[in-house]
Amino acid sequence: MSLKSEEFERQRECRVRQIEDILQSYLPVQKGSQRIIMEAMTYSLLAGGKRIRPMLMKETFSLFGGKSKAVEPFMAAIEMIHTYSLVHDDLPAMDDDDYRRGRKTTHVVYGEDMGILAGDALLNYAFETAFKAFVMEPEDALLIGRALSVLGEKAGIYGMIGGQVIDVKETGHQISKEVLDTIYELKTSALIEAAMMIGAILGGASEEEVRTAGSIGRKIGLAFQIQDDILDVTSTTQTLGKPVHSDEKNEKTTYVTLFGIEEARKKVDEESQDAVRLLKRLPGENPYLEELLIQLIHRDK
């Protein structure tokens, strides 16, 4: 069962509004002598975006019939972690971008020093937020602990940060497909894996089902990043809300530079079809989640 595009878009907008409300509810109050950092955190977190990771978490949670409120602080936490990674990605020492999501990047508005600290603050505050789940649902402490373990690993040196390290280290060098896949699986896929795995864990899924959810996330993340490579070449700054041809500017190897646009598009299709096949093996039914996976991969911005 699939959703018509109009109905999917209506549901997507509704879900994004709900996620925005959750994010607002967990943001720190802007007060005290250090309030500028709260302002920078809020500016960064509420800059818009598709809210992919919290949405995937909630939809996977729903797929397994989850009812616990503990999922909400984790939804906020994973978006904070994703946002901090973007804030740091945009810094002069990294990609040196002035625009993100159609507006000036955090370091341009608040200065490079506050850009660094805003990213640090968002990462730390993400875990402060996730820990609130223990208070909300103390009877789910074991599941919450497992979810925190996944969040920490996938955000750290064995996940997103590890991928970023390899990416920075190899920028300006021609690299193999194997190294590029490693970068993508860690830098991009890891947090998407985490979102779906945490949704499954908090929803009461079995160990095997959690692993399957992670595999879906890994494939979606890889396809999503390859599509990003394609859009960096074929789209416009106005459409994407960020600079295009940044990979070329930063001398980065991508699927497009290795294989060309057509082969890159074939890989996107292959990974997306595999992800949907795996999704159909899981119990329950969530037509919105299936359509979301397809829309994310074949997006034009």
Backbone torsions as a table, in degrees:
resi	resn	phi	psi	omega
1	MET	NA	127.6	-179.1
2	SER	-121.3	161.4	179.7
3	LEU	-98.1	142.6	172.2
4	LYS	-68.4	151.7	-173.5
5	SER	-58.2	-38.9	-178.8
6	GLU	-66.2	-42.5	179.5
7	GLU	-68.1	-39.8	177.5
8	PHE	-60.7	-45.2	-178.3
9	GLU	-64.5	-38.9	178.1
10	ARG	-62.2	-46.0	179.9
11	GLN	-66.5	-38.1	179.8
12	ARG	-61.8	-46.1	-179.7
13	GLU	-61.8	-38.5	178.2
14	CYS	-63.7	-43.5	179.7
15	ARG	-67.1	-39.1	177.8
16	VAL	-62.0	-41.7	178.2
17	ARG	-61.7	-41.6	178.5
18	GLN	-62.8	-41.7	178.7
19	ILE	-65.2	-42.4	177.8
20	GLU	-58.2	-40.3	178.8
21	ASP	-64.0	-41.2	178.5
22	ILE	-63.3	-45.9	179.1
23	LEU	-59.1	-45.4	179.6
24	GLN	-58.9	-39.1	-175.3
25	SER	-70.3	-21.9	-178.3
26	TYR	-102.8	-3.5	179.2
27	LEU	-69.0	145.2	179.0
28	PRO	-70.3	150.3	176.3
29	VAL	-70.0	135.8	-177.4
30	GLN	-85.0	88.9	179.0
31	LYS	-150.6	168.1	-179.9
32	GLY	89.5	169.2	-178.6
33	SER	-64.6	-21.2	179.8
34	GLN	-96.6	17.1	-173.5
35	ARG	-61.8	-20.8	178.6
36	ILE	-59.8	-31.6	-179.9
37	ILE	-72.6	-34.1	175.2
38	MET	-65.7	-37.9	177.5
39	GLU	-63.3	-45.3	-179.8
40	ALA	-65.2	-38.6	176.6
41	MET	-61.9	-45.9	-179.5
42	THR	-64.8	-44.1	177.4
43	TYR	-56.0	-44.3	-177.5
44	SER	-69.7	-46.1	-173.8
45	LEU	-71.7	-32.6	-176.5
46	LEU	-100.3	26.5	-179.6
47	ALA	-79.5	5.0	-179.2
48	GLY	98.6	-155.7	-177.2
49	GLY	108.3	171.6	-174.1
50	LYS	-84.0	-14.4	-178.4
51	ARG	57.9	42.6	-174.1
52	ILE	-61.2	-48.1	-171.5
53	ARG	-68.1	-49.5	175.9
54	PRO	-63.5	-31.6	179.0
55	MET	-68.2	-44.5	177.6
56	LEU	-62.5	-38.5	178.4
57	MET	-61.2	-49.5	-177.4
58	LYS	-65.2	-40.7	-177.9
59	GLU	-69.3	-36.2	176.1
60	THR	-68.5	-41.9	174.9
61	PHE	-54.8	-46.5	179.8
62	SER	-67.0	-34.3	179.1
63	LEU	-57.6	-35.9	-179.5
64	PHE	-94.2	11.3	176.3
65	GLY	75.5	25.1	-178.5
66	GLY	-64.7	141.8	-179.5
67	LYS	-125.1	-15.7	-173.1
68	SER	-65.4	140.2	175.5
69	LYS	-72.6	-10.7	-178.2
70	ALA	-60.7	-20.3	-178.7
71	VAL	-67.5	-28.1	-173.5
72	GLU	-66.3	-47.7	175.9
73	PRO	-62.0	-30.4	176.5
74	PHE	-70.4	-35.6	175.5
75	MET	-61.7	-44.7	178.1
76	ALA	-64.9	-42.4	-176.4
77	ALA	-62.3	-43.7	-176.0
78	ILE	-69.8	-31.3	176.5
79	GLU	-72.2	-33.7	175.1
80	MET	-63.6	-42.5	179.2
81	ILE	-64.6	-45.3	177.7
82	HIS	-60.0	-43.6	-178.5
83	THR	-64.6	-42.2	178.4
84	TYR	-60.0	-38.2	-179.4
85	SER	-64.9	-35.3	177.9
86	LEU	-70.4	-41.9	178.7
87	VAL	-58.4	-44.8	179.9
88	HIS	-73.2	-35.6	176.2
89	ASP	-57.7	-36.1	-174.6
90	ASP	-79.3	-11.3	-175.3
91	LEU	-62.3	154.0	179.1
92	PRO	-55.0	-33.5	-179.6
93	ALA	-74.6	-12.7	-178.9
94	MET	-110.3	-106.6	-177.7
95	ASP	-87.8	-15.4	177.7
96	ASP	54.0	56.0	179.2
97	ASP	-103.8	141.0	-178.7
98	ASP	-94.7	-16.8	-176.9
99	TYR	-131.9	143.3	177.4
100	ARG	-147.2	128.8	179.9
101	ARG	55.2	35.0	173.9
102	GLY	82.2	5.0	176.5
103	ARG	-140.8	170.3	-174.0
104	LYS	-61.7	142.0	-179.0
105	THR	-70.6	162.9	-173.4
106	THR	-58.5	-43.7	-177.1
107	HIS	-69.6	-26.3	176.9
108	VAL	-70.1	-39.4	-178.0
109	VAL	-78.3	-43.2	-171.8
110	TYR	-107.7	-5.1	-177.6
111	GLY	97.5	154.3	-176.6
112	GLU	-62.7	-37.7	-179.5
113	ASP	-62.3	-46.5	179.7
114	MET	-72.8	-26.0	174.0
115	GLY	-62.9	-45.0	177.5
116	ILE	-62.6	-47.9	-177.0
117	LEU	-68.7	-32.9	177.6
118	ALA	-64.5	-40.8	176.1
119	GLY	-63.5	-46.1	177.9
120	ASP	-58.2	-44.5	-177.2
121	ALA	-64.5	-41.6	179.3
122	LEU	-63.8	-40.2	179.1
123	LEU	-63.8	-48.4	-179.3
124	ASN	-64.8	-43.8	-177.4
125	TYR	-67.2	-26.3	176.5
126	ALA	-59.3	-43.8	-179.2
127	PHE	-75.1	-34.3	171.7
128	GLU	-56.1	-42.3	-178.4
129	THR	-67.8	-47.4	-178.8
130	ALA	-60.6	-36.4	-179.3
131	PHE	-64.4	-19.9	178.3
132	LYS	-65.1	-18.1	178.2
133	ALA	-61.9	-31.4	178.8
134	PHE	-62.2	-37.3	180.0
135	VAL	-74.6	-38.6	-177.8
136	MET	-67.8	-42.3	-174.8
137	GLU	-135.8	69.8	-175.8
138	PRO	-60.0	-27.2	179.7
139	GLU	-70.9	-14.0	178.8
140	ASP	-101.5	23.3	-173.5
141	ALA	-55.7	-39.7	-178.9
142	LEU	-64.6	-45.4	178.6
143	LEU	-64.9	-40.1	179.7
144	ILE	-64.1	-40.6	177.4
145	GLY	-61.9	-42.2	177.2
146	ARG	-63.2	-42.0	-179.6
147	ALA	-64.0	-40.4	178.0
148	LEU	-64.0	-38.2	178.7
149	SER	-62.2	-42.6	178.1
150	VAL	-64.6	-45.0	-178.3
151	LEU	-60.5	-44.7	-179.7
152	GLY	-64.8	-44.3	-178.3
153	GLU	-66.6	-46.4	-175.1
154	LYS	-72.1	-20.6	177.6
155	ALA	-90.1	-11.9	-168.8
156	GLY	-103.4	-150.1	-173.1
157	ILE	-68.3	-19.6	176.4
158	TYR	-97.5	9.1	-179.4
159	GLY	-139.7	-121.3	-171.5
160	MET	-58.7	-47.9	-179.2
161	ILE	-64.0	-40.6	177.0
162	GLY	-58.1	-43.1	177.9
163	GLY	-64.8	-38.5	178.7
164	GLN	-65.5	-38.2	179.3
165	VAL	-61.0	-48.0	-179.8
166	ILE	-63.6	-40.9	-179.6
167	ASP	-59.8	-48.3	179.9
168	VAL	-63.9	-44.5	-177.5
169	LYS	-62.7	-34.5	-174.8
170	GLU	-97.4	-3.6	178.4
171	THR	-60.7	132.4	-177.9
172	GLY	92.3	-5.6	177.8
173	HIS	-115.7	146.3	173.0
174	GLN	-75.3	126.4	-178.6
175	ILE	-122.0	163.7	-178.0
176	SER	-82.1	167.0	175.3
177	LYS	-59.8	-37.9	-178.7
178	GLU	-62.2	-43.9	179.0
179	VAL	-68.3	-41.2	179.4
180	LEU	-62.3	-42.8	177.6
181	ASP	-60.7	-39.9	178.5
182	THR	-62.4	-44.5	178.1
183	ILE	-58.8	-48.5	-176.6
184	TYR	-66.4	-41.2	-178.9
185	GLU	-65.8	-31.1	179.0
186	LEU	-89.4	-52.1	-173.2
187	LYS	-68.5	-41.4	-175.7
188	THR	-105.4	-49.4	-173.9
189	SER	-68.4	-32.5	-171.3
190	ALA	-56.5	-45.5	-179.1
191	LEU	-72.1	-31.3	176.4
192	ILE	-70.0	-40.4	172.0
193	GLU	-56.5	-49.4	-178.0
194	ALA	-57.4	-43.4	-179.1
195	ALA	-58.0	-47.5	-176.6
196	MET	-74.9	-35.8	178.1
197	MET	-66.9	-43.4	179.4
198	ILE	-65.5	-40.9	175.9
199	GLY	-58.7	-41.8	179.3
200	ALA	-67.5	-45.2	-179.7
201	ILE	-59.0	-52.0	-177.8
202	LEU	-68.8	-21.2	177.1
203	GLY	-84.0	-4.2	177.2
204	GLY	90.4	21.2	-178.9
205	ALA	-70.2	157.9	175.5
206	SER	-75.1	167.9	178.8
207	GLU	-57.8	-43.3	-179.2
208	GLU	-65.1	-39.7	178.7
209	GLU	-66.7	-36.7	176.8
210	VAL	-63.8	-41.9	177.8
211	ARG	-62.9	-40.5	178.1
212	THR	-64.1	-42.2	177.2
213	ALA	-59.8	-39.5	177.3
214	GLY	-64.6	-39.8	178.6
215	SER	-64.0	-39.9	176.8
216	ILE	-61.4	-46.6	179.6
217	GLY	-60.4	-38.7	-180.0
218	ARG	-64.6	-43.0	-179.9
219	LYS	-68.7	-40.7	178.0
220	ILE	-64.0	-41.7	179.4
221	GLY	-62.7	-42.4	179.3
222	LEU	-64.3	-47.1	179.8
223	ALA	-64.1	-39.1	179.4
224	PHE	-61.2	-43.0	-178.3
225	GLN	-70.2	-38.2	177.7
226	ILE	-65.3	-39.9	175.9
227	GLN	-62.1	-35.9	175.9
228	ASP	-61.8	-40.1	176.3
229	ASP	-58.7	-43.9	-178.3
230	ILE	-65.2	-46.0	-178.2
231	LEU	-65.6	-29.9	178.3
232	ASP	-62.7	-24.7	180.0
233	VAL	-97.2	-36.4	-169.7
234	THR	-101.1	-18.1	-174.9
235	SER	-95.9	-169.1	179.7
236	THR	-126.1	159.2	177.9
237	THR	-60.0	-38.4	-179.1
238	GLN	-63.7	-41.2	-179.2
239	THR	-71.4	-45.2	-175.0
240	LEU	-79.8	-26.4	-176.0
241	GLY	78.9	12.2	176.6
242	LYS	-151.9	164.3	-176.9
243	PRO	-62.2	141.6	172.3
244	VAL	-96.8	168.2	-177.8
245	HIS	59.7	22.9	178.9
246	SER	-71.5	-29.8	177.2
247	ASP	-63.4	-42.8	178.0
248	GLU	-64.4	-43.3	-180.0
249	LYS	-59.6	-40.2	-177.4
250	ASN	-92.5	8.3	176.9
251	GLU	55.3	49.1	-178.6
252	LYS	-99.0	139.5	171.1
253	THR	-77.5	134.1	177.7
254	THR	-135.3	175.0	175.7
255	TYR	-62.4	-32.1	179.3
256	VAL	-68.6	-43.3	-179.2
257	THR	-70.7	-29.5	-180.0
258	LEU	-80.1	-42.6	-169.0
259	PHE	-123.0	-11.5	-176.2
260	GLY	90.4	163.8	-174.0
261	ILE	-64.3	-44.0	-175.3
262	GLU	-64.6	-44.3	178.5
263	GLU	-66.4	-36.2	177.1
264	ALA	-62.3	-41.4	179.0
265	ARG	-65.1	-37.1	177.2
266	LYS	-62.7	-39.5	179.5
267	LYS	-66.2	-39.1	176.2
268	VAL	-59.1	-46.9	179.2
269	ASP	-61.8	-43.2	-178.2
270	GLU	-62.0	-48.7	-178.6
271	GLU	-67.1	-38.1	-179.3
272	SER	-67.9	-40.7	177.9
273	GLN	-64.2	-40.4	176.9
274	ASP	-61.9	-42.1	-179.3
275	ALA	-62.5	-43.3	180.0
276	VAL	-67.0	-38.1	176.8
277	ARG	-61.2	-43.2	178.0
278	LEU	-64.8	-39.5	179.3
279	LEU	-59.3	-39.4	-178.2
280	LYS	-68.3	-16.0	177.2
281	ARG	-79.2	-19.2	-178.2
282	LEU	-78.9	153.1	179.4
283	PRO	-70.4	165.1	179.3
284	GLY	78.6	176.3	-179.8
285	GLU	-142.8	133.1	177.6
286	ASN	-143.9	86.3	-178.4
287	PRO	-56.6	-33.9	179.8
288	TYR	-64.2	-42.5	-179.3
289	LEU	-62.8	-43.2	178.9
290	GLU	-60.8	-45.8	179.6
291	GLU	-66.5	-35.3	179.1
292	LEU	-61.5	-43.9	179.1
293	LEU	-58.9	-43.6	-178.8
294	ILE	-66.9	-45.0	-178.5
295	GLN	-64.6	-38.7	-179.5
296	LEU	-61.2	-43.4	-174.5
297	ILE	-74.0	-39.9	-174.1
298	HIS	-100.3	28.6	-179.1
299	ARG	-71.1	163.6	176.6
300	ASP	-114.9	9.8	176.0
301	LYS	-160.3	NA	NA
